[in-house]
Amino acid sequence: ATADVSSRIVGSLTVADNVPKPFRLKNPGVQLHITVKDDKGVVIEHPEHVGYRATDYCVEVDDNGFMKPMAEGDCDVVVNVADQYAKVKLSVKD
């Protein structure tokens, strides 16, 4: 049996700017929406190994990109796919 293996190079990563400003502590949470394109500009529908990381404790973000406010303050969520990174700046207020 042969497997059809295709490797796509991730060319760009963007994160939709859908987070309320300011992000209130009472907010139930927001799903981050990302768009990943290959080196030819074609959208990759189901990118593998997407990483989400908060730079500080003002928000919590899970492995699927669902983000909840945790404490007042300013922080970023960093999203990465392959060698591409995108950052979402956040300001959490009461």
CORHU-V649322 format. One line per field, one symbol per residue. ss: DSSP state (~ for helix, > for strand, _ for the rest). A space follows every 10 residues. Layout:
BEGIN
ss=???
END
This chain:
BEGIN
ss=_________> >>>>>_____ __>>_____> >__>>>>>__ __>______> >>>>____>> >____>>>>_ __>>>>>>>> >__>>>>>>> >>>_
END
